[in-house]
């Protein structure tokens, strides 16, 4: 977050303050000056690196303070305890007319409420849903790869987590002014495709998914499951698969025709699921068009001496950081099999080169599950050895698996829960248990679908990516607690209030009327909205949409507390009612903006 750190040393006049970020910058500027004075008094030196480690945080909800400075990071440099540093800073602040508190190594302080309120509503009036967007990544080109399905089965629950992370992160990066290019790689060749092909060849007798009324990717998945059953009973099945793969790579006509049929069915169905769930890409790559280039990259690596040919004919590379415990020698990684066929790593080498040529990026983010951690470590290592400087800009956004209460899912055994099936099941629960009476069939269908998608997406995004999740359908659709439907319902409640008000109070409210928002519940909402810019930067910096998901839930909790405690439409004074309706409109804009960035559907009624 270097760009954030640089703003801390800029002088900011009160008339220029437009966000909580700049308010933080002002306070950090003051703390830097006081810390430099303290360092001189202690005959110590504070470097730019030391000062760059300073950060402000929001104290616990039960605190009466608005922001806190942690003093722990400077304890060693100043040879003082964190609490002593905090007390020294408070003393200097008091001499300059500021009221602060030193507590447990933190300096707690409050913001100018009138100033922040004015700045927030000025942004909301002029920028509306873009009020919290930042310039943090302006000029940065970022490529984001996510989804990466195999063309032998439908998308499953794990893909939903991948897609949720990738799509939301892309939207949030754009909100930070990055130029984002979303890509997908469909793995449409290899052993896994051949398994579905072989099963179709042996058991389908020319039938089509259209004839059976089956979604095309689901039908291909059925074939894949049939192969697993066939392989259990036929010891030569693996030999048949390898022969089919070799025939495909040599261009045997009947094999190519069968492959085109099976892969096109799978891709057609997968794209329909993308459309259903609001997922899109700027470009889709196909492994079948890249694997030959991958072999060429391996050939170049052999010529450079980066790779070598093993005795059995396989092309390999030694991994000096991965030592075999038994032999004490570096383990090997195969790049080309002895029979000349390629592997995933071969394809990914080619893919990396093509992408950088297509879209020279500053950063490339791969959204892939943690079972591929080792794969990406090897990929980045190999690209570096081949001399590609941009290999240092590659990043693997690793995430944990998603399981059901019954345990792990296995596609080859048919125990996997595909994405379409899961959304349908959750939508059915919504329709049966949540929907109010008096809705048309069309409204019920639309609401059920959107609430189901919101429930699933929020569940997948609310946890840190590295965490393994157990998805429980019934819990995910609750209107009570930390769920997607709770957020969607709050959004609908806000729209209803604003509609009853009948006017655009946000556009009409005056500063004098806004100054009537003096209760603690109102201030907490204002402060929460003002912090959205900072949260968007944190997501971009840490590549973790969970920060925004939690912010969104926190905003809804604060609003519903405010709604329970205070009259809005029937406030004692007309000016106060106007100010509170303007605040509701502000919360509605902030909430729907956040939901949009998380790719969670919003509704007009529920």
C-alpha positions in Angstrom: 0.0 0.0 0.0 2.9 2.4 -0.9 0.6 4.9 -2.5 -1.4 5.1 0.7 1.8 5.7 2.7 2.9 8.5 0.5 -0.3 10.4 1.1 0.4 10.5 4.8 3.1 13.2 4.4 0.8 15.5 2.4 -0.6 18.6 4.1 -4.4 18.6 3.8 -6.5 21.6 4.5 -10.0 21.0 6.0 -11.7 22.4 2.9 -10.1 19.6 0.8 -11.2 16.7 3.0 -13.4 14.4 1.0 -13.0 11.0 2.6 -12.0 9.1 5.7 -8.8 8.1 3.9 -7.7 11.8 3.7 -8.7 12.4 7.3 -6.5 9.5 8.3 -3.7 11.0 6.2 -4.0 14.2 8.1 -3.8 12.5 11.4 -0.9 10.3 10.4 0.9 13.4 9.2 0.5 14.9 12.7 1.6 11.7 14.4 4.7 11.5 12.1 5.7 15.0 13.2 5.3 14.2 16.9 7.1 10.9 16.5 10.0 12.6 14.8 10.2 15.0 17.8 10.1 12.1 20.2 12.9 10.3 18.3 15.1 13.4 18.5 14.4 13.6 22.3 15.5 10.0 22.7 18.4 10.4 20.3 17.0 7.7 18.0 16.5 7.7 14.2 13.2 7.0 12.5 13.4 5.9 8.9 10.9 6.2 6.1 10.4 2.5 6.5 9.6 2.8 10.2 7.1 5.6 9.5 5.6 3.7 6.6 4.6 0.9 8.9 2.2 3.2 10.9 -1.5 2.5 10.4 -4.7 3.6 11.9 -7.5 1.2 12.8 -11.1 1.4 14.1 -11.3 0.6 17.8 -13.8 -2.0 19.0 -17.5 -1.2 18.7 -17.9 -0.5 22.5 -15.2 2.2 22.3 -16.2 5.8 22.3 -13.2 6.7 20.1 -13.2 6.8 16.3 -9.7 5.8 15.4 -6.6 4.4 17.0 -2.8 4.4 16.2 -0.9 1.3 17.2 2.5 2.0 18.7 3.9 -1.5 18.7 5.8 -1.2 15.4 8.1 1.5 16.7 8.8 0.1 20.1 12.2 -1.5 19.1 13.4 1.5 17.1 12.6 4.0 19.9 13.6 1.6 22.7 10.3 2.4 24.5 7.3 0.2 25.4 4.3 0.7 23.2 2.4 2.2 26.1 5.2 4.7 26.8 5.2 5.8 23.2 1.4 6.2 23.3 1.6 8.3 26.5 4.3 10.5 25.0 2.2 11.1 21.9 -0.9 11.9 23.9 1.1 14.5 25.9 2.3 16.2 22.7 -1.3 16.1 21.3 -2.6 17.7 24.5 -0.1 20.5 24.2 -1.5 21.2 20.7 -5.1 21.2 21.9 -6.1 17.7 20.9 -7.9 15.3 23.2 -6.6 11.7 23.0 -6.2 8.6 25.1 -3.3 6.2 25.6 -4.5 2.7 26.3 -2.7 -0.7 26.0 -0.2 0.7 23.4 -2.7 2.5 21.3 -3.5 6.2 20.9 -7.3 6.6 20.7 -8.8 9.7 19.3 -12.0 11.1 17.7 -12.7 12.7 14.3 -14.4 16.0 13.6 -17.9 14.7 13.2 -19.3 17.8 11.4 -16.4 17.8 8.9 -16.6 14.1 8.1 -20.4 14.3 7.8 -20.1 17.2 5.3 -17.4 15.4 3.3 -19.3 12.1 3.1 -22.6 13.7 1.9 -20.8 15.9 -0.6 -19.3 12.8 -2.2 -22.6 10.9 -2.1 -24.5 13.8 -3.8 -21.9 14.1 -6.6 -20.8 10.5 -7.2 -23.7 8.5 -5.9 -22.8 4.7 -6.2 -19.2 5.6 -7.0 -18.8 7.7 -3.9 -16.3 5.3 -2.3 -14.2 4.5 -5.4 -10.6 5.3 -5.2 -7.5 6.2 -7.3 -5.4 3.6 -5.4 -4.6 1.5 -8.5 -4.9 4.1 -11.2 -2.6 3.3 -14.1 -2.2 -0.3 -13.0 -2.9 -3.2 -15.5 -4.1 -6.3 -13.8 -4.9 -9.7 -15.4 -7.1 -12.0 -13.4 -7.6 -15.7 -14.2 -10.4 -17.5 -12.5 -12.9 -20.4 -12.9 -10.6 -22.7 -15.2 -13.1 -25.5 -15.6 -12.5 -28.9 -17.1 -14.6 -29.6 -20.2 -15.7 -33.0 -18.9 -18.3 -32.0 -16.3 -20.5 -29.1 -15.1 -19.3 -26.4 -12.7 -19.5 -27.5 -9.1 -19.6 -25.9 -5.6 -15.9 -25.3 -5.7 -16.2 -23.4 -8.9 -18.8 -21.2 -7.3 -16.3 -20.2 -4.7 -13.6 -19.6 -7.4 -16.0 -17.5 -9.5 -17.2 -15.5 -6.5 -13.7 -14.6 -5.5 -12.6 -13.8 -9.0 -15.6 -11.8 -10.1 -15.8 -9.8 -6.9 -12.1 -9.1 -6.7 -12.1 -7.9 -10.4 -15.0 -5.5 -9.6 -13.3 -4.2 -6.5 -10.0 -3.7 -8.4 -11.9 -1.6 -11.0 -13.4 0.4 -8.1 -9.8 1.2 -7.2 -9.2 2.5 -10.8 -7.2 -0.5 -12.0 -7.5 -1.6 -15.6 -8.6 -5.2 -15.2 -8.6 -7.9 -17.8 -10.6 -11.1 -16.8 -9.6 -14.3 -18.4 -10.5 -18.0 -18.2 -8.8 -21.1 -19.4 -11.0 -24.1 -20.3 -9.1 -27.3 -20.0 -10.6 -29.0 -23.0 -8.0 -31.7 -23.7 -6.2 -34.4 -21.8 -6.9 -37.6 -19.9 -10.0 -36.3 -18.1 -11.7 -35.4 -21.4 -10.8 -38.7 -22.9 -12.5 -40.5 -20.1 -15.9 -38.8 -20.9 -15.2 -39.5 -24.6 -14.5 -43.2 -24.1 -17.7 -43.6 -22.0 -19.8 -41.9 -24.7 -18.2 -44.0 -27.4 -19.0 -47.2 -25.5 -22.4 -46.6 -23.9 -24.2 -43.6 -25.6 -25.1 -45.2 -29.0 -25.2 -41.7 -30.6 -27.7 -40.1 -28.2 -27.5 -36.4 -27.5 -28.3 -34.3 -24.4 -31.0 -32.5 -26.3 -32.8 -35.8 -27.0 -32.7 -36.6 -23.3 -33.7 -33.1 -22.2 -30.5 -32.9 -20.2 -28.3 -29.8 -19.8 -25.3 -30.5 -22.1 -22.5 -30.1 -19.5 -24.5 -32.3 -17.0 -24.7 -35.0 -19.7 -20.9 -34.9 -20.3 -20.5 -35.3 -16.5 -22.7 -38.3 -16.6 -20.3 -39.9 -19.1 -17.4 -39.1 -16.9 -19.0 -41.0 -14.0 -19.8 -43.9 -16.3 -16.1 -44.2 -17.2 -15.2 -44.5 -13.5 -17.6 -47.5 -13.2 -16.2 -49.0 -16.5 -12.6 -48.6 -15.2 -13.3 -50.6 -12.1 -14.4 -53.5 -14.1 -11.8 -53.3 -17.0 -8.1 -53.3 -16.1 -7.2 -52.1 -19.6 -9.3 -48.9 -19.4 -6.2 -46.7 -18.7 -4.4 -48.0 -21.7 -7.5 -47.2 -23.8 -7.5 -43.6 -22.5 -3.8 -43.1 -23.2 -4.2 -44.5 -26.7 -7.2 -42.1 -27.2 -5.0 -39.1 -26.0 -2.2 -40.0 -28.4 -4.7 -40.3 -31.3 -6.0 -36.9 -30.4 -2.6 -35.3 -30.4 -1.7 -37.0 -33.7 -5.0 -35.7 -35.2 -6.8 -39.0 -35.8 -10.0 -37.8 -37.5 -12.6 -39.9 -35.7 -11.1 -39.1 -32.3 -11.0 -35.4 -33.2 -14.7 -35.5 -34.2 -15.7 -37.2 -31.0 -13.7 -34.7 -29.0 -15.3 -31.7 -30.7 -18.7 -33.1 -29.8 -18.0 -33.8 -26.2 -16.1 -30.6 -25.4 -18.6 -28.4 -27.2 -21.4 -29.8 -25.1 -19.5 -29.2 -21.9 -18.5 -25.6 -22.8 -22.0 -24.7 -24.0 -23.5 -25.8 -20.6 -20.7 -24.1 -18.6 -21.3 -20.8 -20.4 -25.0 -20.9 -19.5 -24.1 -21.3 -15.8 -21.8 -18.3 -16.1 -24.6 -16.2 -17.6 -27.0 -17.4 -14.8 -24.6 -16.3 -12.0 -23.4 -13.0 -13.5 -19.9 -14.2 -14.4 -18.1 -12.8 -17.5 -14.7 -12.8 -19.1 -12.8 -10.5 -21.4 -11.2 -13.5 -23.1 -11.5 -17.3 -22.8 -8.4 -19.4 -23.7 -8.6 -23.1 -24.6 -5.9 -25.6 -23.6 -6.3 -27.4 -26.9 -4.9 -24.4 -28.7 -1.9 -23.9 -26.4 -0.4 -27.3 -25.6 1.8 -27.3 -28.7 3.3 -24.0 -27.8 3.9 -25.5 -24.4 6.0 -28.2 -26.0 8.0 -25.5 -27.8 8.7 -23.7 -24.5 10.0 -27.0 -23.1 12.2 -27.4 -26.1 13.7 -23.9 -25.5 14.3 -24.8 -21.9 16.2 -27.9 -23.0 18.3 -25.8 -25.3 19.1 -23.4 -22.5 20.0 -26.2 -20.1 17.2 -25.3 -17.7 15.5 -28.7 -18.3 17.0 -32.1 -19.1 15.9 -35.4 -20.5 15.7 -38.2 -18.0 16.8 -41.8 -18.8 13.2 -42.9 -19.5 12.8 -40.0 -22.1 10.7 -37.7 -19.9 11.8 -34.0 -19.8 12.2 -32.9 -16.2 13.6 -30.1 -14.0 15.2 -30.4 -10.6 13.6 -28.5 -7.7 16.4 -27.5 -5.4 14.0 -26.2 -2.7 12.1 -29.5 -2.6 14.5 -32.2 -1.3 13.6 -35.9 -1.3 13.8 -37.1 2.3 15.0 -40.6 1.3 17.7 -39.7 -1.3 18.6 -36.2 -0.1 18.5 -35.1 -3.7 16.2 -32.4 -5.3 12.9 -33.8 -6.4 12.1 -33.8 -10.1 9.1 -32.2 -11.9 8.1 -33.7 -15.2 7.4 -31.2 -18.0 6.8 -33.7 -20.8 6.0 -37.4 -20.4 8.3 -40.0 -21.9 5.7 -40.7 -24.6 5.8 -37.0 -25.6 2.4 -36.0 -24.3 2.1 -32.8 -22.2 0.9 -32.2 -18.7 -0.9 -29.2 -17.0 2.4 -27.5 -16.3 3.3 -27.6 -20.0 0.1 -25.9 -20.9 0.5 -23.3 -18.2 3.9 -22.3 -19.4 2.5 -21.6 -22.8 -0.5 -19.9 -21.3 1.6 -17.5 -19.3 3.6 -16.4 -22.4 0.6 -15.9 -24.6 -1.2 -13.9 -21.9 1.7 -11.5 -21.4 1.9 -11.0 -25.1 -1.9 -10.4 -25.4 -2.1 -8.0 -22.4 1.3 -6.8 -20.9 0.2 -6.5 -17.3 1.7 -5.2 -14.1 0.3 -8.0 -12.1 -1.2 -11.4 -12.9 -3.5 -13.1 -10.3 -4.4 -16.8 -10.6 -7.5 -17.7 -8.6 -7.0 -21.4 -8.0 -7.6 -23.8 -5.1 -5.0 -24.6 -2.5 -4.5 -28.2 -3.9 -2.5 -26.4 -6.6 -0.2 -24.5 -4.3 2.8 -26.6 -5.3 1.9 -26.4 -9.0 2.1 -22.6 -9.0 5.2 -22.5 -7.0 6.9 -24.7 -9.7 5.3 -22.7 -12.5 6.6 -19.3 -11.2 10.0 -20.9 -10.5 10.3 -22.3 -14.0 9.3 -19.1 -15.7 11.9 -17.2 -13.6 14.6 -19.7 -14.7 13.6 -19.2 -18.3 14.4 -15.5 -17.9 11.0 -13.9 -17.9 11.2 -10.8 -15.6 7.4 -10.5 -15.4 7.4 -13.9 -13.5 8.0 -11.8 -10.4 4.6 -10.2 -10.9 2.6 -13.4 -10.8 0.5 -14.2 -7.8 -1.5 -17.3 -6.8 -4.7 -16.4 -4.9 -5.1 -19.7 -3.1 -8.4 -20.7 -1.5 -9.7 -23.6 0.5 -12.1 -26.3 -0.5 -15.8 -26.2 0.0 -17.4 -29.3 1.4 -20.9 -30.4 2.3 -21.9 -31.7 5.8 -21.7 -35.2 4.3 -18.0 -34.7 3.4 -15.8 -34.1 0.4 -17.2 -34.3 -3.1 -15.7 -36.5 -5.9 -16.8 -36.0 -9.5 -15.6 -39.4 -10.7 -17.8 -41.1 -8.2 -20.8 -38.9 -8.9 -21.0 -37.5 -5.4 -20.3 -33.9 -6.5 -22.9 -31.2 -6.2 -22.9 -29.2 -9.4 -23.5 -25.4 -9.3 -26.9 -25.5 -11.1 -28.2 -28.2 -8.8 -27.1 -26.3 -5.7 -28.7 -23.0 -6.8 -31.9 -24.8 -7.7 -32.0 -26.6 -4.3 -31.4 -23.4 -2.4 -34.0 -21.5 -4.5 -36.5 -24.2 -3.6 -35.9 -23.7 0.1 -36.3 -19.9 -0.3 -39.6 -20.4 -2.2 -40.9 -22.8 0.5 -39.8 -21.1 3.6 -39.2 -17.4 3.1 -41.5 -15.9 0.5 -44.5 -13.9 1.6 -47.9 -14.4 0.2 -49.4 -12.2 -2.5 -46.5 -12.5 -4.9 -47.0 -13.6 -8.5 -45.4 -16.8 -9.8 -43.0 -14.7 -11.8 -42.0 -12.7 -8.8 -41.6 -15.8 -6.7 -39.3 -17.3 -9.3 -37.2 -14.2 -9.6 -36.9 -13.6 -5.9 -36.1 -17.2 -5.1 -33.3 -17.2 -7.7 -31.7 -13.9 -6.5 -31.9 -14.8 -2.9 -30.4 -18.2 -3.5 -27.5 -16.7 -5.4 -27.1 -14.1 -2.7 -27.1 -16.7 0.0 -24.4 -18.8 -1.7 -22.2 -16.0 -2.9 -22.2 -14.3 0.5 -21.4 -17.5 2.3 -18.5 -18.1 0.0 -17.1 -14.6 0.2 -17.6 -13.9 3.9 -14.8 -16.2 5.0 -11.1 -15.6 4.3 -10.2 -17.4 1.1 -7.7 -19.8 2.8 -10.4 -21.3 5.0 -12.1 -24.6 4.2 -15.9 -24.2 4.2 -18.8 -26.5 5.0 -21.8 -25.2 3.2 -25.2 -25.7 5.0 -28.1 -24.7 2.8 -30.6 -24.1 5.5 -28.4 -21.8 7.5 -27.4 -19.8 4.4 -30.9 -18.6 3.6 -31.7 -17.3 7.1 -32.9 -13.7 7.4 -31.3 -13.6 10.9 -27.6 -13.2 11.3 -24.6 -13.0 9.0 -26.2 -14.2 5.7 -26.8 -12.9 2.2 -30.6 -12.8 2.5 -30.2 -10.6 5.6 -28.2 -8.1 3.5 -30.7 -8.3 0.7 -33.7 -7.9 3.0 -32.0 -4.8 4.6 -31.5 -3.4 1.1 -35.3 -3.9 0.3 -36.2 -2.3 3.7 -34.2 0.8 2.8 -35.8 1.1 -0.6 -39.2 0.8 0.9 -38.4 3.6 3.4 -37.1 5.9 0.6 -40.1 5.2 -1.6 -42.5 6.1 1.3 -40.5 9.3 1.8 -41.3 10.2 -1.8 -38.4 12.5 -2.6 -34.7 12.5 -3.3 -33.8 13.8 0.1 -30.1 13.1 -0.4 -30.1 15.7 -3.3 -32.1 18.2 -1.3 -30.9 18.0 2.3 -28.9 21.0 3.6 -25.8 21.0 5.8 -27.8 22.5 8.6 -30.3 19.7 8.4 -27.5 17.1 8.3 -26.1 18.6 11.4 -29.2 17.4 13.2 -27.9 13.8 12.9 -26.4 13.8 16.4 -27.3 10.4 17.9 -24.6 7.8 18.4 -26.5 5.4 16.0 -26.4 8.0 13.3 -22.7 8.8 13.8 -21.8 5.1 13.6 -23.6 4.8 10.3 -21.9 7.9 8.9 -18.5 6.7 10.1 -19.2 3.2 8.6 -20.1 4.7 5.2 -17.0 6.9 5.2 -14.8 3.9 5.8 -15.8 2.1 2.6 -13.0 3.6 0.5 -10.5 2.3 3.0 -12.1 -1.1 2.9 -11.9 -1.2 -0.9 -8.2 -0.4 -0.7 -7.7 -3.2 1.8 -9.4 -5.7 -0.4 -7.2 -4.6 -3.4 -4.1 -4.7 -1.3 -4.7 -8.1 0.4 -6.8 -9.6 -2.5 -9.4 -10.6 0.0 -13.1 -9.7 -0.7 -14.0 -11.0 2.8 -13.2 -7.5 4.1 -16.0 -6.0 2.0 -18.4 -8.8 2.9 -17.9 -8.1 6.6 -18.1 -4.4 6.1 -21.5 -4.9 4.4 -22.8 -7.0 7.2 -21.6 -4.5 9.7 -23.4 -1.7 7.8 -26.7 -3.7 7.9 -26.4 -4.4 11.6 -25.8 -0.7 12.3 -28.8 0.4 10.1 -31.2 -2.1 11.7 -30.1 -0.9 15.2 -30.8 2.7 14.1 -34.1 1.6 12.5 -35.2 0.0 15.8 -34.1 2.9 18.0 -35.3 6.0 16.1 -38.3 7.2 14.2 -37.6 8.1 10.6 -40.7 9.0 8.6 -42.4 10.2 11.8 -39.5 12.1 13.4 -40.5 15.0 15.7 -39.2 17.7 13.4 -39.6 17.8 9.6 -36.0 18.8 9.2 -34.9 15.8 11.2 -37.1 13.4 9.2 -35.5 14.9 6.0 -32.0 14.4 7.4 -32.8 10.8 8.5 -34.3 9.9 5.1 -31.2 11.4 3.4 -29.1 9.1 5.7 -31.2 6.1 4.8 -30.7 7.0 1.1 -26.9 7.2 1.8 -26.9 3.8 3.5 -29.0 2.3 0.6 -26.4 3.6 -2.0 -23.5 2.3 0.1 -25.2 -1.1 0.7 -26.2 -1.7 -2.9 -22.8 -0.5 -4.2 -21.1 -3.1 -1.9 -23.5 -5.8 -2.9 -22.8 -5.0 -6.6 -19.1 -5.3 -6.0 -19.7 -8.7 -4.3 -21.9 -9.8 -7.3 -24.8 -10.3 -4.9 -28.2 -9.5 -6.6 -30.4 -6.8 -5.2 -34.2 -6.8 -5.2 -37.0 -4.3 -5.1 -39.1 -6.5 -2.8 -39.0 -9.8 -1.0 
